[in-house]
Amino acid sequence: MEENRELEYAGKLFCGIISSNFGKKYVTPLKKLVNDILQDDGALIYVYNEKKDKPDLKSMGKYFKIDMEEKYQNGQLTFVCSEEKFLHDELLSLDKIIDFYEKEIDNYKENGFKKIIVYTTRDSFYTSRIKGEELCTLHKKMKKTCRQKDIMIVIKYIIDDFHEKDFLSLITLHDLFVLEDSKGGNVYTYLELIKTSLINLSIKQRQQEEYERELKRIENLKTLGELSESMTHDFNNILTTIVGFSQMCLAKEKDEEVKKYLNTVYKTALDGKAMMKKIQNYIKGSYNSEREIHELNDLVEDSIEMINHGVIKIDRKNTGDVKLIKELNSRKCIYCNEFEIRQAILNILLNAVDSIAGDGTVKIKTYDKGENSFIEVEDTGIGIEEDMLEKIFDPFFTTKGENGTGLGLNIVKKLLNEHCADIKVESQVSKGSKFTIIFPSTTEEQLNVAEEEEDYNTVANILVVDDKYIVAKSIKELVSLLNMNADVETRGEKVLSRLSEKEYDLIICDYSMPYKNGIEVSQKVKKEYPDKPFILLTGFVDDIMENCDTIDYILSKPCTVEELADAIGKALEIVDDTRSKSYNIS
């Protein structure tokens, strides 16, 4: 059997095309054949079943890449509606069908046409009106006409509309078959079709076995999740003790070397607590999607940090380097479950990395347009074939073979649907793919719900500046414990523009940063906003910042929530003694 054979014209050829209700309007295997016949002064008798199926010459011409209007005017095309021509009182006249074909073919023969194709479709229009044996008799007569008139007849079967027994009796009549797919389909003889069917059955059986194994794995994961939930509860009790006493010792200890060791214990305990929180969020994410207001850029930064700092390890097996480019320009918040949205972003990011065989880039962008906010993840990977684009969000569909489960993007789609968000994909083979997530605008009602859930009595807005996002985010979380809001900025040179966009009551800025250090940032800020309180966050000793009149308070790393509250209170008091009394700091 030849590979990728195409359907070619041959006299006395009775051909069947096996398709489904998911097939395209115009049959892909006929694309080249129809073009060749009409360009070679041949004729096409196109029989469609119902009035609503009437072909449009312009769209048909675009699909078959030929001027159908011209061919119609030349008399090379005949369009016939079975509903109008052969149906009477809901009964199909088989004799009328054969008589029509013979007369139409004879007319074309008399006008000098040697190559003639009759194309028709068998679907529920026929199967609901005539019995299987009657349809088989009709096709036997059509095959006889095909032989006698030396023409080619092509019948498309919508297999979904047939009973198995009736269909089997029909396919034995055909000389050739085409199994239609998005690329056209391959041509088979009857024996070749049987062989292919057996192979496909074995593949289907293997896929069913894989599906059952996957269901068993999911059930095991569910059991593991229940066990993990119990373990995280007990482990968090242990961590609470370690965090509490190490924090107390840090506040009282004077020896710097001992404090260094205590800091290591304290930070490690916090890392353990964060890890347990992620496990708890993962377990609860499937059952209770608690939502809050989150900055879109924060969610993306979290995902990037997890990749860059190895929370999720990427094993590329020395296949090349991937450069991650970020352009985070959104200024909006979304009402969401933080873990679920981060899970969706991570999944798309990791898929992007996996799609790159050698060196390449992954660009992640955020921006606002109209009322919506967008995340774009674009890669320079292998891309996705056009016929697979509509399937990539289906459960268990994967392009990774044994390395994939086909669940990742399906879960992403479900999570985004639950958040009323949409996801779109564009791709070109060998050029890469782009996934775009669209979040709707956060409503006033959602903001009110979030405020009720958080029970915040916010009295201050703070801008936290640190080039290491994970550090800035930890300070932001501590600030929230003081009933205050905080935004994050990772670039010192952008602080002035942030201040022009939003009113901030205080700035907490890291000292050691690229391009502009914390002191240089404070000088720029105080020049434009002389009364703006400014806290410098640093791990260096205090005396290197002596005689710096643009710093209101120096806070050492790492800090506890009590130290942070004390620093904010003193910074506000230094700038304006009366102003500090309006803030609820405890």
N, C-alpha and C positions, 0 to 999 in steps of 0.2 A: 504494500500500500504506500503510495506516494504521500509525502508530508505536505500539508498546506496546499492541496490541489484546489483550483478555483473552478467554478461552474462555467463551462463553455458550451456554446451552441452545438447541437447535433440533431439532425433529422431523426424522426421516429424515437425520440428520447422522452420517456415518461418519468418525470422527476418529482420527488417529494422534499419539502423543506419542513423540518421539525422545529417548531418554535413554541412560544408560550405567551401568556397575556402580558408578560413583562417585556416582550420584544418591542422594537421600534415600529413606527407606523409603516415605513417603507422597508422592505426586506433587504438586509445588508448583503446577502449572497448574490442578489440580483443587480447590485450596483454596477459592476463592471460589465456583466452580461448585457443588460439593457442598453448601456452606453454603446457597446460594440455593435449590437444589432441595429440600432437606430442610425448610427453613423455609417453603417454599411448598407443603407437603404432597405433595411428589413422592417418588419411590422410587429406591433405589440397589441394583443387583445387583452385589455386590463379589466377583469371582472371583480367588482367590489360588491359586498353583500347588502349593506343597508345605505339608505340615502345619506345618513350622517357621515358615512365613510367616504363620501365623494372626494376624489383627489383634487388638489389645487395645482394647476399647471406650473405656477411660479415656484411654490415650495418643492414640488416634485422635481422640477428642473434644477433647482439649487442642490437637491440631494443627489440626483443622478449625474449632475455636472454636464447637462446638455440642454439646449433650448427646446423644451417640450412644446411650447406654443408653436414654434416653427414646424416641428415634426407633426403636430396635430393638424396644422393647416395643410401639410403635404399629404395627409391621408395615411400616415404611418401609425397612427394611434386610434384605437377604438376603446371607449369607456362604456361599460355596461353595468347597470345596477341590478343585482339578482332580485331584490325586493320589488322593483318595478317591472322587470322583464319576465320573471319566472314564478312569482308568488301570486296566488289567487285564493282568496278565502282561507288564508293561513296554510295553504297546501302548495308544495313545490311540484311543478310538472317536470319530471325527469326527461320526458320526450321533447319538451320545448327546449330544454337545455342542450341536448344533443343536436337537435335540428338547427338551433341558432349557431352553435359552434361550426357545424359543417357548412352552412350557408356563408357565414362570415369568412371562413377559411377559403372557400371557393372563390369568393369575391376578390380577396387579396391575390389569390393565384392567377385569376384572370387579368388582374392589373399588373402582373409581372413580378410580384413579390415572391422570392424564393425562400427566404428565411422568415419564418413566422413563429412567434411565441404566444401561447395562451397562458395567462397567469390568473389564478383564482385562489380563494381562501376557504378553508373548511373550519368553521368554529361553531358556536352555539346556535347561530342562525340556521345551520343545516342540521346539527345533531338534535335540536329540539323539535324538528319538524318531520324528519324521516328516520326510519329505523336503520340500524347498522347494516343489515343485509341489502337494503335498498340502495344505500350509499355505495356499498361495494359493487352492486350491479351497475350503477351509474359510472363508476370509475373504470370498470371493465370496458364499457362502451366507449368511454373517453380514450382509453388506451388503444382500442381498436381504431378509432378515428385518427389518433396520433400516428399509428403505423401506416394506415392507408393514405393519409394526406401528406406524409413525410414532413411533419412539423414537430415542434417541441412543446410539451405541456408541462407547466410547473404548478404544483399545488402546495400551498402553505397550510400546514396543520397546526392549529392551536391545541396543543396536547392536553391542556388543562380541561378542555371542553369535551373530551372523549372518554368513554368507558374503555377499559383496557382490552377487552375482548374485541370490540369493534375496531379499535385502532390496529390491533395485530393483524386482522383480516385485510386491512387496507394497505399496510406497508409491504406486504408480500407482492403486491402488484407492480411496484416501482422498480425501475432500472437502476436509479441512483438516488441517494439521499444526501441532504445537507443538514447538519446539526448547527442551527443558527447561534451565533454569539456576537458580541459587540464588534469583533474584528472581521466578521464575515461568516466564518464557519468552514469546516473541512468537508470534502466530498467523499462519500463512502458507497461501496457496493453493498448489497444485502448481507453478504457474509462478513464484510468488514464492519458493518454496523453491529452485528451480533457480537463480534470480538470486542469492539469498543464498549458496548453495553456491559459486557462481563467485567471489563477492567474498571468501568465507572462504578459498578456495583461493589466491587472489592474496595474501591477508594471510599465510597459512602459508608461501608461497614467499618473501615478503619477510623473515619471521622466520628462515627457514632460511639466507638469505643473510647476515643479521646475525649469526647464530650462527657461520657459517663465518668471517666477518671477525673475530669475537671470538677464535676459536681461533687464527687467524693472529697476532692482536695478542699473545696470551698466549705464543705461541712466540717472537715477537720479544722480549718481555720476558724470557723465559728466557735468550736469547742475550745480551741487555743485562746481565742479572744476572751471567752468567759473566764478561763483560768488566769489570763493575764490581768484582767480587771481586779481579781482578788489579790494577786501578787502586788500590783501597783499600789493598792490601798495600804497594804502592810509595809511596803518599802517606803512610801511617803511618810509614814509615821516615824520610821527610822531617820529619814532625811530631815524631818522637821526638828528633831532633837539636835542633829549635827549642825544645821544651819543656825538654830537659835543660840546654842552655846558658843559656836565659833564666832558669831557676830558679837556676842557679849564680851568674849575674850579680846577681840580686836579693839573694842572700844576702851578696854582697861589696860591692855598691855603696852609697855613703853619700849621694850627692847625691839629694835628694828628687825633683827634677824628672826626673832620669834614671831613677830607680826608677819614677816614674809611667809613663814611656814603656815601660820594661821590663815593667811590670805589664800594660800593654795588649797587648804582644806575647805575653806568657805566657798571658793569659786567652784571647786570640784563638786561639792554638795549641791550648789545651785545648778550645775550642769546636769547632775543626776536628777534633780527635781524637774528640770525642763524636759529631760528625756522621758520621765514617767508621765509628764503632762501630755506629751505627744502621743504616747501609747493610749492614755485615757481618752484623748480627743479622737483618736482613730477608732477605738472601741465604741465610743458614744456617737461618733459621726454617722453611723449607719442607723441609729435609732432616735437620736435627739439632736437636731441641728440647731444649737443655740446660736443666735445671731446678734451681732453688734455692728456699730458703725466703724469701718476701717478705711484708712487712706489706701487708695488703689496702689500707689507707689510703694507703700509699706509692704503690701502683700507680695509684690513682685521682688522687692529687695530681699525679703525673707527667703523666697525661693532661690534667688541667685546665691545668697549666702550659704544656703544648705548645699548647693553644688560646689561652690568655691572652697568651702571649709570642710568638705568631706563628710558631712552628715549623711549624704547619699553619695556613695563612692561610684565613680564612673570607670569601668574597666574597658579601656579601648584597645587593649592588647597590642600596643605599639603600632597602631595603624595610622597614626598621624595626630596633628595638633588641631584643636578646635578653639577658635578665638570667640569669646563671648562679648558682644557689643550691646550696650544698653543706652536707650534714649528715653528717659522717663520724664515726660512733659505734662502728665495729668495733674490736675489740682483738685480733683474731686474725691469724695468718699463713696463707698458702697455699703449697703446694709447686707451683711453676709455672715456665714460661718467661716471664720478665718481658716481653720484647718482644711475644710472642704475646698475652698477656692485655691489655697496654696497647693493642695493635692492635685487639682486640675492643672495649674500652671506648671508644676514640677513634671507631671506626666508628659505634657506637650514639649517642655524643654528637653527632657531626656530622650524623647522620640526624635527630636531634631538632632541631638548629638549622635544618636544611634544611626541616623540616616546618612551620616557623613563617613565615607570609606577612608579617605585620606585627610589631608589638611582642608580646613574649611572654616566657615564662620556661622555663628548663630546670633541673629540680631533680635533683641526684644525691645519693643517700644510701647509706651503708654501715651495716650493723648485724649483730649476731650473734643467732641464735635457735636454741636447742638446740645440736646439734653442728655446725650449718652456718653459713656466712657469706653475706651477701647484698649485692648491688649493685643499686640501683634507679635508673633514669634515666627521669624523667617530664617530658613536655613539654606545652605548651598549643597544639600545632600542629593541623593539619587532620584528624588521625586516619586510621585505616585502616578501610575497609569490611569488614564481617563476613565476606563471602565471600572476601576476600583474605588474611585472617589466617592461614589454614592454608597459604598458598602463599608467604609472604614469605621463608621460608628456602630455597625451591627455587632451584636454579641458573638464572640468566638471567631470573628473574622480577623485574620492577621496576615501581614506580609512578611513576618519574621520567621516563618516556618516553625521548627521545633523550639526556637528561642522565645516565641511569643505565645500568649494565652488568648489574645483577641479580646481582652476585657478592659484594657487601659482606656482607650478612647470611648468605649461604650459607657464606662463609669463617668468619665469626664462629661460626656453629653448629658447624662442623667443629673449629675450635680449641678450643671449650669442651668438645665431646665427647671430644677427646683428653685433656683435663684432668679427665674424669669430672664435669664441671660441666653444669648444665642452664640453659636460658634459656626464659622464658615472656613472653608479651606480652598486654597488655590494651589495648583501644582503643575509643574512641567517635568517630564522625565529627563534626567541627567542635569537639570538646572536647579531643582530644589522645590521647597514647599513653603507656604505661608498660612498659618492658622490665625484667625482673627476672632477674638472674644468680644462681644458687645454687651455691656452692662447698661441697664436702664437707669435713669436718674433716680437718686434716692428721694423718696417722697417725704413730706412733712410728717405724715403719719408714722413712717418708719423711724424718723428721727425721734419722735415723741416716745415710741415704743422702746427705742434703744436707751433713752434717758431714764425711763422707768425701770428697765432691766438693770442698768448700771447704778441707779440711785445716786447719781453724782449731783453735788451742789457746787458746780464749777465756779471758781472765783478768780482764776488767772489763766492766761495763755502764755506758754513758754516755748521758745525755739531752742532745740538741742542741736548743737553743731559738733559733728565728729566724723572724720573721714572713714572710720570703721563703722559701718552701719549697725552691726550687731551690738556694738558698745552703746551707740546712740539710742538704739531701740531699748536696751536694758534701762537706761536713764529715763526714757519716756515712760516705761512701765512703772518705775518707782515714783515718778511725778504723778501718775494717775492715782496712786495710793493716797496722795495728799489732796484729793479732790480738785485736781487741776488738769488742764489740757496741755498736751505737748505735741509739737510737730518736729520732724527730723529733717536736717539738711546735712549732706555729706561733703559739700564743697564750700570752703570758707569764702571764696570770691563771690558767691551768690547770696550771701547773707543780706546785703543792702537791698537787693531786688526783692527778697522775701519780706523784708520789713516794709517795703513800699506797697506790697500786695495785701498785707494783713497786719492788724494791730497786735503786737506782742508786748507783754508786760515785763518780760525778763528774758535774758539770753544766757544759756549755759554752753560754753564752748571749750572744746579740747585745745590743749596747747600745741602738741606736736602734730602738725598736718602739712601736707605738701602745698606748695605754691604760697599760701599765706598761713602763718602760725596763729595761735590764739591771741597773742598780744597785738599782732598787726591787724587782725580782725576787729579787736576791741577799739583800736585807734580809729579805724574807718567808721565804726558804729558811733562812737562818742562824738566824732566830728559832725555827723548828721543828726544824731539824737543824743545830746549831752546828758539828758536825764534818764536814759535807758539803763536799768541795772544790768550789770555784766559779771557773770561768774566764770572764772577760769577753772577748767577741770584738767588736772595734771597728775602724772605719776612722778614728776621730778620734785626735788626739794624746793622749799619755799623761797630761799634767798636769791634764786636766779631771777625772780620777778620783783625784786625790791625797786622802789622809786617808780613804779608804773602806775600813774594816776588814772589810767583808763580801766583798771580792774577794780571791781567793788568787793570781790570776795574770791578766795582761792580754795577749791575743794579738791582733796586728794583722792586718787584712785587706789583701790575700789572703794566705793562709798556705800553706806547703809542708808536706809530710808530716813533714819533719824538724823544722820549727818546732812543729808540732802535738805531736809526740812529746816535744819538750823542755818544752812548756807543761804537758802532762799530768804528766810526771815531776816538775816543780818544784812544781806545785799539790799533788800527793799528798805530796811531801816536806815542804812547808810545814805541812800539816795533821797529818801523822803520819810522822815520819822512818822509822820501822820498817816502816810499811805499804807504802811505795813499793818496798821490796825484793822484795815478793811479785808485782810486776807485771813482765812481760817486755817492757820498752820498749827499743828499740834504734834 
